[in-house]
Amino acid sequence: MSNSELNNTLYKLSSLSKCAKENKTFQFESLAHHLNVEFLKDCYNNLARNKAVGIDKVSWQDYNSNLDENLRKLVQRLKNKSFRPLPAKECISLKGMVKQDP
């Protein structure tokens, strides 16, 4: 991602953040049109590589094996509004007891 593209993306994100803070009742329809392969690739490359796999059981290295195609498909699903993230795993600790919800 070039510096001008990065600056443009950061400007857009900053503007969206400012809009949300100033108008608490404003509802965004979709932010997918602000995302593209280059931006997501930059985000991916800035992820910590030594963290545990996500709820989808895909590691950083596994996703990297076909990165461009994975990101292209992700952007397409975001823009088609067909992307449905898996729910996060919630762990609650109560006095030494651990309850895990799927």
ZAVEX-797965 format. One record per atom (N, C-alpha, C): residue number from 1; atom name; x, y, z. Coordinates in Angstrom, 1 decimal. Atoms other than C-alpha are relative to their C-alpha. Example, Ala and Ser with C-alpha at 12.3 -4.5 7.8 and 13.67 -1.06 7.14 Angstrom:
BEGIN
<rec tifi="1" mivex="N" xx="0.9" yy="-1.2" zz="0.0"/>
<rec tifi="1" mivex="CA" xx="12.3" yy="-4.5" zz="7.8"/>
<rec tifi="1" mivex="C" xx="0.9" yy="1.2" zz="0.0"/>
<rec tifi="2" mivex="N" xx="-0.9" yy="-1.1" zz="0.0"/>
<rec tifi="2" mivex="CA" xx="13.7" yy="-1.1" zz="7.1"/>
<rec tifi="2" mivex="C" xx="-0.8" yy="1.1" zz="0.8"/>
//
This chain:
BEGIN
<rec tifi="1" mivex="N" xx="0.9" yy="-1.2" zz="0.0"/>
<rec tifi="1" mivex="CA" xx="0.0" yy="0.0" zz="0.0"/>
<rec tifi="1" mivex="C" xx="0.9" yy="1.2" zz="0.0"/>
<rec tifi="2" mivex="N" xx="-0.9" yy="-1.2" zz="0.1"/>
<rec tifi="2" mivex="CA" xx="1.5" yy="3.3" zz="-1.0"/>
<rec tifi="2" mivex="C" xx="-0.4" yy="1.0" zz="1.2"/>
<rec tifi="3" mivex="N" xx="0.2" yy="-1.0" zz="-1.1"/>
<rec tifi="3" mivex="CA" xx="1.8" yy="6.2" zz="1.5"/>
<rec tifi="3" mivex="C" xx="-1.3" yy="0.8" zz="-0.3"/>
<rec tifi="4" mivex="N" xx="1.1" yy="-0.8" zz="0.3"/>
<rec tifi="4" mivex="CA" xx="-0.9" yy="8.2" zz="-0.3"/>
<rec tifi="4" mivex="C" xx="-1.3" yy="-0.8" zz="0.2"/>
<rec tifi="5" mivex="N" xx="1.2" yy="0.9" zz="-0.2"/>
<rec tifi="5" mivex="CA" xx="-3.4" yy="5.2" zz="-0.2"/>
<rec tifi="5" mivex="C" xx="-0.2" yy="-0.2" zz="1.5"/>
<rec tifi="6" mivex="N" xx="0.1" yy="0.2" zz="-1.5"/>
<rec tifi="6" mivex="CA" xx="-2.6" yy="4.6" zz="3.5"/>
<rec tifi="6" mivex="C" xx="-0.5" yy="1.3" zz="0.6"/>
<rec tifi="7" mivex="N" xx="0.4" yy="-1.2" zz="-0.6"/>
<rec tifi="7" mivex="CA" xx="-3.0" yy="8.3" zz="4.3"/>
<rec tifi="7" mivex="C" xx="-1.5" yy="0.2" zz="-0.3"/>
<rec tifi="8" mivex="N" xx="1.4" yy="-0.1" zz="0.3"/>
<rec tifi="8" mivex="CA" xx="-6.3" yy="8.3" zz="2.4"/>
<rec tifi="8" mivex="C" xx="-0.9" yy="-0.9" zz="0.8"/>
<rec tifi="9" mivex="N" xx="0.8" yy="1.0" zz="-0.9"/>
<rec tifi="9" mivex="CA" xx="-7.6" yy="5.2" zz="4.3"/>
<rec tifi="9" mivex="C" xx="0.0" yy="0.5" zz="1.4"/>
<rec tifi="10" mivex="N" xx="0.0" yy="-0.5" zz="-1.4"/>
<rec tifi="10" mivex="CA" xx="-6.5" yy="6.6" zz="7.6"/>
<rec tifi="10" mivex="C" xx="-0.9" yy="1.3" zz="0.2"/>
<rec tifi="11" mivex="N" xx="0.8" yy="-1.2" zz="-0.1"/>
<rec tifi="11" mivex="CA" xx="-8.2" yy="9.9" zz="6.8"/>
<rec tifi="11" mivex="C" xx="-1.5" yy="-0.4" zz="0.0"/>
<rec tifi="12" mivex="N" xx="1.3" yy="0.5" zz="0.1"/>
<rec tifi="12" mivex="CA" xx="-11.4" yy="8.0" zz="5.9"/>
<rec tifi="12" mivex="C" xx="-0.4" yy="-0.6" zz="1.4"/>
<rec tifi="13" mivex="N" xx="0.3" yy="0.6" zz="-1.3"/>
<rec tifi="13" mivex="CA" xx="-11.3" yy="6.0" zz="9.2"/>
<rec tifi="13" mivex="C" xx="-0.1" yy="1.1" zz="1.1"/>
<rec tifi="14" mivex="N" xx="0.1" yy="-1.1" zz="-1.0"/>
<rec tifi="14" mivex="CA" xx="-10.6" yy="9.2" zz="11.2"/>
<rec tifi="14" mivex="C" xx="-1.3" yy="0.7" zz="-0.2"/>
<rec tifi="15" mivex="N" xx="1.3" yy="-0.7" zz="0.2"/>
<rec tifi="15" mivex="CA" xx="-13.6" yy="10.9" zz="9.6"/>
<rec tifi="15" mivex="C" xx="-1.2" yy="-0.8" zz="0.5"/>
<rec tifi="16" mivex="N" xx="1.1" yy="0.9" zz="-0.5"/>
<rec tifi="16" mivex="CA" xx="-15.8" yy="7.9" zz="10.3"/>
<rec tifi="16" mivex="C" xx="-0.1" yy="0.0" zz="1.6"/>
<rec tifi="17" mivex="N" xx="-0.1" yy="0.0" zz="-1.4"/>
<rec tifi="17" mivex="CA" xx="-14.6" yy="7.9" zz="13.9"/>
<rec tifi="17" mivex="C" xx="-0.6" yy="1.3" zz="0.6"/>
<rec tifi="18" mivex="N" xx="0.4" yy="-1.3" zz="-0.5"/>
<rec tifi="18" mivex="CA" xx="-15.2" yy="11.6" zz="14.3"/>
<rec tifi="18" mivex="C" xx="-1.6" yy="0.1" zz="-0.2"/>
<rec tifi="19" mivex="N" xx="1.4" yy="-0.1" zz="0.2"/>
<rec tifi="19" mivex="CA" xx="-18.7" yy="11.3" zz="12.8"/>
<rec tifi="19" mivex="C" xx="-0.8" yy="-0.8" zz="1.1"/>
<rec tifi="20" mivex="N" xx="0.6" yy="0.8" zz="-1.0"/>
<rec tifi="20" mivex="CA" xx="-19.6" yy="8.5" zz="15.2"/>
<rec tifi="20" mivex="C" xx="0.0" yy="0.6" zz="1.4"/>
<rec tifi="21" mivex="N" xx="-0.2" yy="-0.6" zz="-1.3"/>
<rec tifi="21" mivex="CA" xx="-18.3" yy="10.4" zz="18.2"/>
<rec tifi="21" mivex="C" xx="-0.9" yy="1.2" zz="0.1"/>
<rec tifi="22" mivex="N" xx="0.8" yy="-1.2" zz="-0.1"/>
<rec tifi="22" mivex="CA" xx="-20.2" yy="13.6" zz="17.3"/>
<rec tifi="22" mivex="C" xx="-1.5" yy="-0.2" zz="-0.1"/>
<rec tifi="23" mivex="N" xx="1.4" yy="0.3" zz="0.2"/>
<rec tifi="23" mivex="CA" xx="-23.5" yy="12.0" zz="16.4"/>
<rec tifi="23" mivex="C" xx="-0.3" yy="-1.4" zz="0.5"/>
<rec tifi="24" mivex="N" xx="0.2" yy="1.3" zz="-0.7"/>
<rec tifi="24" mivex="CA" xx="-24.3" yy="9.2" zz="18.8"/>
<rec tifi="24" mivex="C" xx="-1.2" yy="-0.8" zz="-0.6"/>
<rec tifi="25" mivex="N" xx="1.2" yy="0.7" zz="0.6"/>
<rec tifi="25" mivex="CA" xx="-27.6" yy="8.3" zz="16.9"/>
<rec tifi="25" mivex="C" xx="0.3" yy="-0.4" zz="-1.4"/>
<rec tifi="26" mivex="N" xx="-0.3" yy="0.3" zz="1.4"/>
<rec tifi="26" mivex="CA" xx="-25.9" yy="8.0" zz="13.5"/>
<rec tifi="26" mivex="C" xx="0.2" yy="-1.5" zz="-0.1"/>
<rec tifi="27" mivex="N" xx="-0.2" yy="1.4" zz="0.2"/>
<rec tifi="27" mivex="CA" xx="-26.1" yy="4.5" zz="12.1"/>
<rec tifi="27" mivex="C" xx="0.7" yy="-0.3" zz="-1.3"/>
<rec tifi="28" mivex="N" xx="-0.7" yy="0.3" zz="1.2"/>
<rec tifi="28" mivex="CA" xx="-23.6" yy="3.2" zz="9.6"/>
<rec tifi="28" mivex="C" xx="-0.7" yy="-1.2" zz="-0.7"/>
<rec tifi="29" mivex="N" xx="0.6" yy="1.1" zz="0.7"/>
<rec tifi="29" mivex="CA" xx="-25.1" yy="1.0" zz="6.9"/>
<rec tifi="29" mivex="C" xx="1.0" yy="-1.1" zz="-0.3"/>
<rec tifi="30" mivex="N" xx="-1.0" yy="0.9" zz="0.3"/>
<rec tifi="30" mivex="CA" xx="-21.9" yy="-0.6" zz="5.8"/>
<rec tifi="30" mivex="C" xx="1.3" yy="0.8" zz="-0.1"/>
<rec tifi="31" mivex="N" xx="-1.3" yy="-0.6" zz="0.1"/>
<rec tifi="31" mivex="CA" xx="-18.2" yy="0.2" zz="6.0"/>
<rec tifi="31" mivex="C" xx="0.9" yy="-0.8" zz="-1.0"/>
<rec tifi="32" mivex="N" xx="-0.8" yy="0.9" zz="0.9"/>
<rec tifi="32" mivex="CA" xx="-17.1" yy="-2.5" zz="3.5"/>
<rec tifi="32" mivex="C" xx="0.6" yy="0.8" zz="-1.2"/>
<rec tifi="33" mivex="N" xx="-0.5" yy="-0.7" zz="1.2"/>
<rec tifi="33" mivex="CA" xx="-16.6" yy="0.0" zz="0.7"/>
<rec tifi="33" mivex="C" xx="1.3" yy="0.8" zz="0.3"/>
<rec tifi="34" mivex="N" xx="-1.3" yy="-0.6" zz="-0.4"/>
<rec tifi="34" mivex="CA" xx="-13.7" yy="1.5" zz="2.7"/>
<rec tifi="34" mivex="C" xx="1.1" yy="-1.0" zz="0.0"/>
<rec tifi="35" mivex="N" xx="-1.0" yy="1.1" zz="-0.1"/>
<rec tifi="35" mivex="CA" xx="-11.9" yy="-1.8" zz="2.7"/>
<rec tifi="35" mivex="C" xx="0.4" yy="-0.5" zz="-1.3"/>
<rec tifi="36" mivex="N" xx="-0.5" yy="0.6" zz="1.3"/>
<rec tifi="36" mivex="CA" xx="-9.7" yy="-3.1" zz="-0.1"/>
<rec tifi="36" mivex="C" xx="1.1" yy="-1.0" zz="0.4"/>
<rec tifi="37" mivex="N" xx="-1.0" yy="1.0" zz="-0.2"/>
<rec tifi="37" mivex="CA" xx="-7.1" yy="-5.9" zz="-0.5"/>
<rec tifi="37" mivex="C" xx="1.3" yy="0.6" zz="0.6"/>
<rec tifi="38" mivex="N" xx="-1.3" yy="-0.7" zz="-0.5"/>
<rec tifi="38" mivex="CA" xx="-4.1" yy="-3.5" zz="0.0"/>
<rec tifi="38" mivex="C" xx="-0.1" yy="0.4" zz="1.4"/>
<rec tifi="39" mivex="N" xx="0.2" yy="-0.4" zz="-1.4"/>
<rec tifi="39" mivex="CA" xx="-5.5" yy="-2.1" zz="3.2"/>
<rec tifi="39" mivex="C" xx="0.0" yy="-1.2" zz="0.9"/>
<rec tifi="40" mivex="N" xx="0.1" yy="1.1" zz="-0.8"/>
<rec tifi="40" mivex="CA" xx="-6.3" yy="-5.5" zz="4.6"/>
<rec tifi="40" mivex="C" xx="1.3" yy="-0.8" zz="0.1"/>
<rec tifi="41" mivex="N" xx="-1.3" yy="0.7" zz="0.0"/>
<rec tifi="41" mivex="CA" xx="-2.9" yy="-6.9" zz="3.6"/>
<rec tifi="41" mivex="C" xx="0.9" yy="0.8" zz="0.9"/>
<rec tifi="42" mivex="N" xx="-0.8" yy="-0.8" zz="-0.9"/>
<rec tifi="42" mivex="CA" xx="-1.3" yy="-4.0" zz="5.5"/>
<rec tifi="42" mivex="C" xx="-0.3" yy="-0.4" zz="1.4"/>
<rec tifi="43" mivex="N" xx="0.5" yy="0.3" zz="-1.3"/>
<rec tifi="43" mivex="CA" xx="-3.4" yy="-4.8" zz="8.5"/>
<rec tifi="43" mivex="C" xx="0.5" yy="-1.4" zz="0.4"/>
<rec tifi="44" mivex="N" xx="-0.4" yy="1.3" zz="-0.2"/>
<rec tifi="44" mivex="CA" xx="-2.6" yy="-8.5" zz="8.2"/>
<rec tifi="44" mivex="C" xx="1.5" yy="-0.1" zz="0.3"/>
<rec tifi="45" mivex="N" xx="-1.5" yy="0.0" zz="-0.2"/>
<rec tifi="45" mivex="CA" xx="1.2" yy="-7.8" zz="8.0"/>
<rec tifi="45" mivex="C" xx="0.4" yy="0.6" zz="1.4"/>
<rec tifi="46" mivex="N" xx="-0.2" yy="-0.6" zz="-1.2"/>
<rec tifi="46" mivex="CA" xx="0.9" yy="-5.8" zz="11.2"/>
<rec tifi="46" mivex="C" xx="-0.5" yy="-0.8" zz="1.2"/>
<rec tifi="47" mivex="N" xx="0.5" yy="0.9" zz="-1.1"/>
<rec tifi="47" mivex="CA" xx="-0.7" yy="-8.6" zz="13.2"/>
<rec tifi="47" mivex="C" xx="1.2" yy="-0.7" zz="0.7"/>
<rec tifi="48" mivex="N" xx="-1.0" yy="0.7" zz="-0.7"/>
<rec tifi="48" mivex="CA" xx="1.3" yy="-10.3" zz="15.9"/>
<rec tifi="48" mivex="C" xx="-0.1" yy="-1.5" zz="-0.5"/>
<rec tifi="49" mivex="N" xx="0.0" yy="1.3" zz="0.6"/>
<rec tifi="49" mivex="CA" xx="2.4" yy="-13.6" zz="14.5"/>
<rec tifi="49" mivex="C" xx="0.0" yy="-1.2" zz="1.0"/>
<rec tifi="50" mivex="N" xx="-0.1" yy="1.0" zz="-1.0"/>
<rec tifi="50" mivex="CA" xx="2.8" yy="-15.5" zz="17.7"/>
<rec tifi="50" mivex="C" xx="-1.2" yy="-0.2" zz="0.9"/>
<rec tifi="51" mivex="N" xx="1.3" yy="0.1" zz="-0.8"/>
<rec tifi="51" mivex="CA" xx="-0.8" yy="-15.3" zz="19.0"/>
<rec tifi="51" mivex="C" xx="-0.7" yy="-1.4" zz="-0.3"/>
<rec tifi="52" mivex="N" xx="0.8" yy="1.3" zz="0.2"/>
<rec tifi="52" mivex="CA" xx="-3.2" yy="-18.3" zz="19.3"/>
<rec tifi="52" mivex="C" xx="-0.9" yy="0.2" zz="-1.2"/>
<rec tifi="53" mivex="N" xx="1.0" yy="-0.1" zz="1.2"/>
<rec tifi="53" mivex="CA" xx="-5.4" yy="-19.2" zz="16.4"/>
<rec tifi="53" mivex="C" xx="-1.3" yy="0.5" zz="0.5"/>
<rec tifi="54" mivex="N" xx="1.3" yy="-0.5" zz="-0.3"/>
<rec tifi="54" mivex="CA" xx="-8.8" yy="-17.7" zz="16.2"/>
<rec tifi="54" mivex="C" xx="-1.1" yy="-1.0" zz="0.2"/>
<rec tifi="55" mivex="N" xx="1.1" yy="0.9" zz="-0.1"/>
<rec tifi="55" mivex="CA" xx="-12.2" yy="-19.2" zz="16.7"/>
<rec tifi="55" mivex="C" xx="-0.2" yy="-0.9" zz="-1.2"/>
<rec tifi="56" mivex="N" xx="0.1" yy="0.8" zz="1.2"/>
<rec tifi="56" mivex="CA" xx="-12.0" yy="-20.4" zz="13.1"/>
<rec tifi="56" mivex="C" xx="1.1" yy="-1.0" zz="-0.2"/>
<rec tifi="57" mivex="N" xx="-1.1" yy="0.9" zz="0.0"/>
<rec tifi="57" mivex="CA" xx="-8.9" yy="-22.4" zz="13.9"/>
<rec tifi="57" mivex="C" xx="1.0" yy="0.2" zz="-1.1"/>
<rec tifi="58" mivex="N" xx="-0.9" yy="-0.3" zz="1.1"/>
<rec tifi="58" mivex="CA" xx="-6.9" yy="-20.7" zz="11.1"/>
<rec tifi="58" mivex="C" xx="1.1" yy="0.9" zz="0.6"/>
<rec tifi="59" mivex="N" xx="-1.1" yy="-0.7" zz="-0.5"/>
<rec tifi="59" mivex="CA" xx="-3.4" yy="-19.6" zz="12.1"/>
<rec tifi="59" mivex="C" xx="0.4" yy="1.1" zz="-1.0"/>
<rec tifi="60" mivex="N" xx="-0.6" yy="-1.0" zz="0.9"/>
<rec tifi="60" mivex="CA" xx="-1.5" yy="-16.6" zz="10.7"/>
<rec tifi="60" mivex="C" xx="0.7" yy="-0.6" zz="-1.1"/>
<rec tifi="61" mivex="N" xx="-0.8" yy="0.7" zz="1.0"/>
<rec tifi="61" mivex="CA" xx="0.7" yy="-18.9" zz="8.8"/>
<rec tifi="61" mivex="C" xx="-0.9" yy="-0.7" zz="-1.0"/>
<rec tifi="62" mivex="N" xx="0.9" yy="0.7" zz="0.9"/>
<rec tifi="62" mivex="CA" xx="-2.2" yy="-20.9" zz="7.3"/>
<rec tifi="62" mivex="C" xx="-0.7" yy="1.0" zz="-0.9"/>
<rec tifi="63" mivex="N" xx="0.7" yy="-1.1" zz="0.9"/>
<rec tifi="63" mivex="CA" xx="-4.0" yy="-17.7" zz="6.1"/>
<rec tifi="63" mivex="C" xx="1.0" yy="0.6" zz="-1.0"/>
<rec tifi="64" mivex="N" xx="-1.0" yy="-0.6" zz="0.8"/>
<rec tifi="64" mivex="CA" xx="-0.7" yy="-16.5" zz="4.7"/>
<rec tifi="64" mivex="C" xx="0.3" yy="-0.9" zz="-1.3"/>
<rec tifi="65" mivex="N" xx="-0.4" yy="0.9" zz="1.1"/>
<rec tifi="65" mivex="CA" xx="-0.3" yy="-19.6" zz="2.5"/>
<rec tifi="65" mivex="C" xx="-0.7" yy="0.3" zz="-1.3"/>
<rec tifi="66" mivex="N" xx="0.8" yy="-0.5" zz="1.2"/>
<rec tifi="66" mivex="CA" xx="-2.9" yy="-18.1" zz="0.0"/>
<rec tifi="66" mivex="C" xx="-0.5" yy="1.4" zz="0.3"/>
<rec tifi="67" mivex="N" xx="0.4" yy="-1.3" zz="-0.5"/>
<rec tifi="67" mivex="CA" xx="-3.0" yy="-14.6" zz="1.3"/>
<rec tifi="67" mivex="C" xx="-0.8" yy="0.9" zz="-1.0"/>
<rec tifi="68" mivex="N" xx="0.6" yy="-0.8" zz="1.0"/>
<rec tifi="68" mivex="CA" xx="-3.9" yy="-12.7" zz="-1.9"/>
<rec tifi="68" mivex="C" xx="-1.4" yy="-0.5" zz="-0.3"/>
<rec tifi="69" mivex="N" xx="1.3" yy="0.5" zz="0.3"/>
<rec tifi="69" mivex="CA" xx="-6.8" yy="-15.0" zz="-2.7"/>
<rec tifi="69" mivex="C" xx="-0.9" yy="0.1" zz="1.2"/>
<rec tifi="70" mivex="N" xx="0.8" yy="-0.1" zz="-1.2"/>
<rec tifi="70" mivex="CA" xx="-8.0" yy="-15.1" zz="0.9"/>
<rec tifi="70" mivex="C" xx="-0.5" yy="1.4" zz="0.2"/>
<rec tifi="71" mivex="N" xx="0.4" yy="-1.4" zz="-0.2"/>
<rec tifi="71" mivex="CA" xx="-8.1" yy="-11.3" zz="1.1"/>
<rec tifi="71" mivex="C" xx="-1.0" yy="0.4" zz="-1.1"/>
<rec tifi="72" mivex="N" xx="0.9" yy="-0.4" zz="1.1"/>
<rec tifi="72" mivex="CA" xx="-9.7" yy="-11.0" zz="-2.4"/>
<rec tifi="72" mivex="C" xx="-1.4" yy="-0.5" zz="0.3"/>
<rec tifi="73" mivex="N" xx="1.3" yy="0.6" zz="-0.3"/>
<rec tifi="73" mivex="CA" xx="-12.5" yy="-13.4" zz="-1.3"/>
<rec tifi="73" mivex="C" xx="-0.7" yy="0.7" zz="1.2"/>
<rec tifi="74" mivex="N" xx="0.6" yy="-0.7" zz="-1.2"/>
<rec tifi="74" mivex="CA" xx="-12.9" yy="-11.6" zz="2.1"/>
<rec tifi="74" mivex="C" xx="-0.6" yy="1.4" zz="-0.4"/>
<rec tifi="75" mivex="N" xx="0.6" yy="-1.3" zz="0.4"/>
<rec tifi="75" mivex="CA" xx="-13.3" yy="-8.2" zz="0.4"/>
<rec tifi="75" mivex="C" xx="-1.3" yy="-0.2" zz="-0.8"/>
<rec tifi="76" mivex="N" xx="1.2" yy="0.3" zz="0.8"/>
<rec tifi="76" mivex="CA" xx="-15.8" yy="-9.7" zz="-2.0"/>
<rec tifi="76" mivex="C" xx="-1.2" yy="-0.3" zz="0.9"/>
<rec tifi="77" mivex="N" xx="1.0" yy="0.4" zz="-1.0"/>
<rec tifi="77" mivex="CA" xx="-17.8" yy="-11.2" zz="0.9"/>
<rec tifi="77" mivex="C" xx="-0.5" yy="1.3" zz="0.8"/>
<rec tifi="78" mivex="N" xx="0.4" yy="-1.3" zz="-0.7"/>
<rec tifi="78" mivex="CA" xx="-17.7" yy="-7.8" zz="2.7"/>
<rec tifi="78" mivex="C" xx="-0.8" yy="0.8" zz="-0.8"/>
<rec tifi="79" mivex="N" xx="0.7" yy="-0.9" zz="0.9"/>
<rec tifi="79" mivex="CA" xx="-18.9" yy="-5.9" zz="-0.3"/>
<rec tifi="79" mivex="C" xx="-1.4" yy="-0.6" zz="-0.4"/>
<rec tifi="80" mivex="N" xx="1.3" yy="0.7" zz="0.3"/>
<rec tifi="80" mivex="CA" xx="-21.7" yy="-8.5" zz="-1.0"/>
<rec tifi="80" mivex="C" xx="-0.8" yy="-0.1" zz="1.2"/>
<rec tifi="81" mivex="N" xx="0.7" yy="0.1" zz="-1.3"/>
<rec tifi="81" mivex="CA" xx="-22.7" yy="-8.3" zz="2.7"/>
<rec tifi="81" mivex="C" xx="-0.3" yy="-1.5" zz="0.3"/>
<rec tifi="82" mivex="N" xx="0.2" yy="1.4" zz="-0.3"/>
<rec tifi="82" mivex="CA" xx="-22.3" yy="-12.1" zz="2.8"/>
<rec tifi="82" mivex="C" xx="1.0" yy="-0.5" zz="1.1"/>
<rec tifi="83" mivex="N" xx="-1.0" yy="0.4" zz="-1.0"/>
<rec tifi="83" mivex="CA" xx="-19.5" yy="-12.1" zz="5.4"/>
<rec tifi="83" mivex="C" xx="-0.7" yy="-0.1" zz="1.4"/>
<rec tifi="84" mivex="N" xx="0.6" yy="0.2" zz="-1.3"/>
<rec tifi="84" mivex="CA" xx="-20.7" yy="-13.6" zz="8.7"/>
<rec tifi="84" mivex="C" xx="1.1" yy="-0.5" zz="0.9"/>
<rec tifi="85" mivex="N" xx="-1.1" yy="0.5" zz="-0.9"/>
<rec tifi="85" mivex="CA" xx="-18.0" yy="-13.7" zz="11.4"/>
<rec tifi="85" mivex="C" xx="-0.5" yy="-1.0" zz="1.0"/>
<rec tifi="86" mivex="N" xx="0.4" yy="0.9" zz="-1.0"/>
<rec tifi="86" mivex="CA" xx="-18.1" yy="-16.6" zz="13.8"/>
<rec tifi="86" mivex="C" xx="-0.1" yy="0.7" zz="1.3"/>
<rec tifi="87" mivex="N" xx="0.1" yy="-0.6" zz="-1.3"/>
<rec tifi="87" mivex="CA" xx="-19.2" yy="-15.7" zz="17.3"/>
<rec tifi="87" mivex="C" xx="1.3" yy="-0.2" zz="0.8"/>
<rec tifi="88" mivex="N" xx="-1.2" yy="0.1" zz="-0.9"/>
<rec tifi="88" mivex="CA" xx="-16.3" yy="-15.0" zz="19.8"/>
<rec tifi="88" mivex="C" xx="-0.3" yy="-1.0" zz="1.1"/>
<rec tifi="89" mivex="N" xx="0.1" yy="0.9" zz="-1.1"/>
<rec tifi="89" mivex="CA" xx="-15.7" yy="-17.6" zz="22.4"/>
<rec tifi="89" mivex="C" xx="0.1" yy="0.8" zz="1.3"/>
<rec tifi="90" mivex="N" xx="0.1" yy="-0.7" zz="-1.2"/>
<rec tifi="90" mivex="CA" xx="-16.7" yy="-16.3" zz="25.8"/>
<rec tifi="90" mivex="C" xx="0.4" yy="-0.9" zz="1.2"/>
<rec tifi="91" mivex="N" xx="-0.4" yy="0.8" zz="-1.2"/>
<rec tifi="91" mivex="CA" xx="-15.0" yy="-17.6" zz="29.0"/>
<rec tifi="91" mivex="C" xx="-0.2" yy="0.9" zz="1.2"/>
<rec tifi="92" mivex="N" xx="0.3" yy="-0.7" zz="-1.2"/>
<rec tifi="92" mivex="CA" xx="-16.3" yy="-16.5" zz="32.4"/>
<rec tifi="92" mivex="C" xx="0.6" yy="-0.8" zz="1.2"/>
<rec tifi="93" mivex="N" xx="-0.6" yy="0.7" zz="-1.2"/>
<rec tifi="93" mivex="CA" xx="-14.3" yy="-17.3" zz="35.6"/>
<rec tifi="93" mivex="C" xx="-0.8" yy="0.5" zz="1.2"/>
<rec tifi="94" mivex="N" xx="0.7" yy="-0.4" zz="-1.2"/>
<rec tifi="94" mivex="CA" xx="-16.3" yy="-17.4" zz="38.8"/>
<rec tifi="94" mivex="C" xx="0.6" yy="-0.8" zz="1.1"/>
<rec tifi="95" mivex="N" xx="-0.7" yy="0.5" zz="-1.2"/>
<rec tifi="95" mivex="CA" xx="-14.2" yy="-18.0" zz="41.9"/>
<rec tifi="95" mivex="C" xx="0.7" yy="-1.4" zz="-0.3"/>
<rec tifi="96" mivex="N" xx="-0.8" yy="1.2" zz="0.4"/>
<rec tifi="96" mivex="CA" xx="-11.9" yy="-20.5" zz="40.2"/>
<rec tifi="96" mivex="C" xx="-0.7" yy="-1.0" zz="-0.9"/>
<rec tifi="97" mivex="N" xx="0.7" yy="0.9" zz="1.0"/>
<rec tifi="97" mivex="CA" xx="-14.6" yy="-22.2" zz="38.1"/>
<rec tifi="97" mivex="C" xx="0.0" yy="0.7" zz="-1.3"/>
<rec tifi="98" mivex="N" xx="0.0" yy="-0.5" zz="1.3"/>
<rec tifi="98" mivex="CA" xx="-14.5" yy="-21.7" zz="34.4"/>
<rec tifi="98" mivex="C" xx="-1.2" yy="-0.5" zz="-0.8"/>
<rec tifi="99" mivex="N" xx="1.1" yy="0.4" zz="0.9"/>
<rec tifi="99" mivex="CA" xx="-17.6" yy="-21.7" zz="32.2"/>
<rec tifi="99" mivex="C" xx="0.3" yy="0.5" zz="-1.4"/>
<rec tifi="100" mivex="N" xx="-0.3" yy="-0.3" zz="1.4"/>
<rec tifi="100" mivex="CA" xx="-17.1" yy="-21.8" zz="28.5"/>
<rec tifi="100" mivex="C" xx="-1.3" yy="-0.1" zz="-0.8"/>
<rec tifi="101" mivex="N" xx="1.2" yy="0.1" zz="0.9"/>
<rec tifi="101" mivex="CA" xx="-19.9" yy="-20.9" zz="26.1"/>
<rec tifi="101" mivex="C" xx="0.6" yy="-0.2" zz="-1.5"/>
<rec tifi="102" mivex="N" xx="-0.5" yy="0.2" zz="1.4"/>
<rec tifi="102" mivex="CA" xx="-19.6" yy="-22.1" zz="22.5"/>
<rec tifi="102" mivex="C" xx="-0.1" yy="1.3" zz="-0.9"/>
//
